[in-house]
């Protein structure tokens, strides 16, 4: 089947989220496609933010665990049905019914929508086995009775944002009775959103996007404002591309299927999420897995919450008024559809790669079960209050690799397990060190291992980095030069010796005082 240029770009964007090693078997099925996804660019591959970082998730894995397949983004331009939207004068071809300002798609196919409805709706009511693609190419729809875009019956519905297009959907404040979710885009079907165009969604009554089945977010430059949840996929949400700016009064992005042990998971394998949420930023009943892309939570009650939180690669930056990352609260019996869940009764945080930054007023990294850090960089600016800690793990906290800095209050401080393969040190001051304090750690060979600048007051600082061993002595200095905030580069010029600590020994009050010798 011949791919139109825009569809080829979307397929390239989607497949670009996999590592090069996973790409060999993922080329397009069409001989007319100029490039495959192994880092190749096309004339149409201009979706802002759609190629953010690679992921460790292959299309084969994604296809096995979701409704998505490569053919969802393949069609022949000659088969596209044009649908013109206009108040009192909408029109379309075969498979399109128009009654007043209500437009209904009744059959499988690809439909290009353009135009404006001041008070209208577009609904997909196709056969139960039908796949429908809606190309939004300059669409502006508001509804006074409910959702402007719905899918009541179909197998799968793909909303494709045409290259260069700007689209806007606004729902009603009050809804007429409906069996669908209350959302600007509401579906009872599996749903995919893709393409290089832009989309603005306003959820005046409840959510912005809500489907009763699975949801794949593969592309687009999408901005969302919702009075409840921003994005909600009941079975799962898989983010593989696009930029998603979400402002939500409740949760930012969530999956909440509590009935199926293989569902209720969120995967971020590419793209970029920026979330400002009144409650949780990213939430799942079972598993949240980050395997690429970027997750930035600028405001939340809890940044990321699920029974299992797995971070393998990508960038995670969360700000929360309570816990930053929290493994708790949900049924832990799921395998998350093969997306990384754990055994029954367990709660886990597992970080094996990526860049993780947490700014939390509650616990920074909190697990009601176990936690492990085996790679990547983890920087936690934890609470100033003694009622919480930068680290809070009910079971074992195992550190076997990576770099960890966890700064916060001392009242509830938790340190790594004694059985950890990689050792750590804990600096516990008599009183809180002020924000902006430069902390530098030197080993017995006078090699500078770590430079860290506190973002808030901190009385307990746990540090672990490659090569630290139990029983070895490490000297902590304050002051000196630092190139930036957080974990950064620095030098000991002008620094003062503060404490000599022993790897693997976590004893409060182990400090040398501010009167240590000055470095030359």
N, C-alpha and C positions, 0 to 999 in steps of 0.2 A: 504494500500500500504506500502510495506517495505521501510524504510528509510535507505540509505547508511549512514555510520558513519559521513562522511563529511557533508552531508545534515542535519543530526540530530544536529550536532554542530552549523551549521548556524542558524537553527530554534531556538536553545537554545539561541544563541547570540542575535537574533532579539527580542525574547520575553523577554529577560532579561532587556529590556529598560522600562518595565512597573513596576509599584509598586506591591508589594506583594498582595495587595487587588484586583488587576485587573487580577491576574494570574490564579485564580482558574478555570476559564472557558477557559483557553488558552493552555491546554496541547495538546500534539501532537495527531493527528488523528490515529496514528499507534500504535498498541499494541507492536510492536517490538522496540519502542523507549525506551531506558533505563531510561531517566530522562525527566522531563518537565523543564520549564524555571525558576522555582521559586528559583533562586540562585544556582541551581544544576550545577555541572561541569561535563563535559564529557571528555573522553580521547582526543577528537579532538578539544575541545573548546579553541584553542590557538591563536585566532585572536588578534593581538596586538591592544590594545585600544578599542576593540569592546564592552567591558562591562563597559564603562565609565559612571558612575552614572545611577541612575534610573530615570524614567520619569513619568509624570502624564498623559501620553497618553496611552490608552489601544489599543490592537490590533483591537478590535471591532471598535474603533473610527478611527484608521488608515485605516482599510479596507473600512470603509464607505466613507472616504474622498479621497482615492487613489485607484489605480488599484491593490494594493497588497493584497494577501491572503496567508494564511499559506501553502496552497497546492503548491504555487510557488516554495517552497524549498523542495518538496517531490518528490522523484522518486525512481524507482527500479533500482539498479545497473545493472541488467540483460538487461535492456532496453537501456542502454547508447550506442550510436554509436561512435566509435573511429574515429577521423579524424587526419591523420598525415600530417603535413605541411613540405614541402621540395621544394626547388627551382626546378621547372620543374618536380617534382615527387610527388606532393601531392596526397593523396588518402583518401577515406572514404567509408562508406557503404550506405545503403538505406537513401534517403533524402539528399544526398550530390552530387553536380555536380562540376566537376573540369575542367576548361578550362585554360590551361597554369598555371599561378600563381594566378588565380582568383577562389576562392572557394565559392560556393553558397549553402546555406542551404534552401531547398525548401519545407520542411514539418515540422509539429509539432514534437516535440521530445526533447530528451536530447543528446547533442553532446559534447564529450570530445576532445578538441583541444590541440595538442602539436607539437612542432617543430618550424622551422624558415622559414620566407619568407623575403628575402633581398629586394624585390620589388614586393609586392603582396597585395591581399585584401581578406577579408572574409566578405560576405554579407548574411544577412537573407532576403530571398524573399519567405516567406511562405504564406499560405492563410490568409485572413483578420481576421479569427477567430482562428488562430493557436497560441498556446503558445510554445515558443522555449526557451530552456536553453542551453547556451554555457558555458561549463566548461573549463576555461583556466588553463592548467596544464603544465606550462613551454612553454609559447608562446612568440615568438619574431617576430613581423611583422613591417616592414616599407613599406611605399608606396611612389612611385614617382609621382603618378597622383592625389592623394586625400587622403581620409580616409582609414586607414588600416582595420577598423572594422565598418560596417554599418548595419542598419536594415531598409530596404525599405518598406517591408510589413510583418505584423504579427499583432496579437492582443497585446501580451506582449512578451518582450524579457528579459530574465534574464541572466546576465553575472556573473558567479559564479567562484570565485578564489579558486582553489583547495588548500587544506591544504599543507603547506610546499613549495608551488610553487612560483617562481618568474616569472613575466610576463612583457613584454615591448611592447608598441605600439607607433609608430612615424609616423606622417602624412607628406605630401608633403608641400613644401613651396608654390608652385603654383598648383591650382586645375584645373582639367578638369571640364567642365560644369556639374552641378548636381542640382537636386531638393532638396537634403538633406542639412542640415546645414553644414557649413564648420567647421569640428571638427574632432579630432582624433577618438573619438567614436561618430558617427553621427546616429541619429535615427529619423524616422517618426512615431515611435510607443511608447507606454509606455515602460519604461526601469527600470530595477532593477539591482543594483550591490551589490553582497553579497559574503560571503565566508571568510575563514580565511587567504587566501594567500595574496601575494603582487602584486602590479601593478604599473608600471612607465609609465606615459603618457606625451608625448611631443606634444604640439600644435604649429607647426611652422607657420601655415597660419592664424589661428584665435583662436577658442576655443579648450579646451581639451575634454570636454563632452558636448554635446548639443542634446536635444531631442525636437521635436515639440509637444510632449505630456507631460505626467507626469514622474517624476523621483523619485525613492526610493533608498537611499543609506543605505544599511543594514549591510555592513561589508566590510572587506578588510583593508589592509595597503597600501594606495594609495598615490603616490607622483605625483604632477602635475606641469608642467611648460608650460605656454601658453602666446602667444603674444597678446591675447585679453582677453576674459573671461575664468576663470578656469572651472566652472561648471555652466550649464544653463539648467534648465527645464522650458519649457514655461508655462505649466499649474500649476505645483507646484514642489517643491523639499522637500522631507521628509528625514531627516537624523536620522537614528535610531541606527547606530552602525558603527564601523570601525574607523580608523584614516585617516584623509584627510589633507595632507600637500599641500597647494596650493600657487603657485607663479604665479600671473597673472598681465599682463600689464594694464588691465582694471579692471572689477569687479571680485571679487573672486568667489562668489556663488550667483546665482540670479534666480528669477522667474519673467517673464515679460509679462504675458498674460494680456493685457489691454482691451480685448474684452468681457471676461466672468467675471461677477461680483463675481462669486464663485471661481475664480482661481487667479493665480498670487500671491501665498503665499509660504513661506518657514517655515518649522517646523524643529527644532532641538530637538529631543526627546531622544538622546543618542549619543554615539560615541564622537569623538574629532575632531574639525576643527582647523587647524592652517593656517592662511591666511596672505599673504603679497600681497597687491593689489595696483595697480597704481591709481585706482579710489575707488569704495566702496568695503568694505570687504564682507558684506552680504547685499543683496538688494532684495526687493520685491515691486511689484506694490501695493499690498494690505497689507498683514500682514507678519511680521516676529515674530514667536513665539518660545521661548526657554523654553522647559519643561523638561530639563535634559541634560546630556552630558556637553561638554565644547566647547566654542567658543572663540578662541584666535586670535585676529587680530593684528599682529605685526607691520603692516604698511598699511596706507590707506589714501585716501582723506577724506571720511566719513566712520566710522566704521560699523555701521548698519543703514540702511535707509529703511523706508517703511511708508505707511500711518498710520499703526498701529504697534507698537513694544510692544510685551507682553513678560515679563520675569517672569516665575513662579518658576523655580528651575534651578539647574546647575550652571556652572561657565561661566561668560562672562568677558573677558578682552580685551579692544580695545584701540589701539593707532591710532590717526588720526591727519592729518595736518589741517583739518577743524573740523566739528562736530563729536563728538564721537557716540552718538545715536541721530538720527534725524527722527522725525515723520513729514513727509512733502512730497510734490512733486507728489503724485500719486492720482488717483481717489479714493475717500474714500467711494465708494458706496458698497464695497464688504463685504460679510460675511465671506470671505476667506474659503469657503467650509466647514464651521463649525469649522475652526481652530482658531476662536477668533476675527474676524473682528468686526468693530463697525458700527454705523449708517452713513447715507449719509452726506457728508460735514464735517465730524469730522476727526481730527488727534489726535492720542493718544499715549502716552507712559504709560504703566501700569507695575509696578514692584511689585510683590507680594511675591517673594522669591528669593533664589539663592544668589550668590556672584557676584557683578557687580563692575568692576574697569575700570575707563576711564581715559585716558591721552590724552587731546585734546588741539590743538593749537587754534581751533575755539571754538564754544560753546560745553560744555561737554555733557549735556543732553538738547536737543532742541526739542520742540514740537510746531508746528504751530497751535495746538489746546490746549488740556489739557494734564495734566500729573498727575499720582498718584503713591504713594509709600506706600504700606501697609504691607510690610514684606521684609525679606532679608537684605543684607548689600550692600550699595551703596557708593562707594568712587570715587569722581571725582577730578582729578588733572586738573583743567581747564586752561584757557588761561592766559598768562602774559599781553597780550595786552588789553587795555580798550575797544577795539572795539567789544569784545565778552565777554561772561560770563560763569561761570561754570554751571549755570542753566539759561535757556532761554525758558520760557513758555508763549505763547501768551494769553492763558486762565488761568484757575485756576491750581495751583500746590497744590494738596492735599496730606498731609502726615498723615497717620493714624497708622503706625507701622514701624518696622524695624529700622535700623541705617543708617543715612545719613550724609556724610561729603562731602561738596562741596566747594573746595578751588580754588580761581582764582583772577582775577582782580576785581576792584571795580566799574569800569566805567559803566558796563552794568549788575550789579549784580541783580539777581531775588531771592526772598525769598518765602517760602511757604505761602499759603493762610491763612488768619486770621481764616477761618472756619475749619482749619485742626484739627483733633481729637488729634493728638500728637503734642506738641509744639516744637519749635526750638529756637535756638539763632543764632545771627549773630555777628561775630567779624569783625569790619571794622577798619583797622589800618590807621594811618596818612600816612604811606608809606609802600611799599611792604615788607613783612617779607621774609627773604632769604630762599632758599631751605634748607631743613634739620632742620628747626625750629620745636621744639617739642611743641605741643599745648596740654594742659591737662585741662579738665573741671571737676569741683567739684561742688556738689550740696550743699544745705544749711546744710546738715548733715555731711559735710566733706567727703562724699563718692565720690571716683574717678569714674566718669562715662565714660570718653573717653580719650584715648591717641592717638594723631595723629601726624605724622611726615610729613611735607610738602615736596613734591617731586620737586616743582618749587617755584619761587617767588609767593607769594599770599598776596593780600591786603584785600580780603573779604573771610571769612570762615563761612559757614552755617553749623550748627551741630544740629542733632536731634537724640534722642535715646529714648528707652522705659522709660516711667515714667516722661519725661519732661512735665511740665505743664505751661500754660500761667500765668504770674504774679510771678512765683517763681524766686528767684535769683540764679544765677550760676556764680561761680568764675573761670576765665580763667587764667591759669598759662603758662608761657613759660619755657622751659628747664626742668631739671629733667632727669630721666632715661626712656629710651624707648628700648624695646626688639627687635624692628625691624623697617622696613619702613612702611609707610601708617598707616592704623588703626591697632594698636598693643597694647600690654600690657605695662604698665609703672608704675612709682612711682614718687611721688612729691619730693623726696630727692634732695635738691639743686635747686628746681624750684623757679621762681620769679612770684609773683602775677602781672598779666597784666591788667585785666579788670574785673569788676563785671557787668554782663549782666542780663537782665530780659527776661524770656521766653515769646515769642510772640511779642517782641518789636524789630523791625528791623530798627535801626537808624544808619546811617553812622557816623563814628568818635567816637563811643562809646567805648573808650579805657582808660586804666589806666596808660599807659606809661610803659617804661621799667624799671622805677626806683622803682617798687613795692617792698614790703618786701620779703626777702629771706626765704624760708622754711628751717627749721633746717635739 
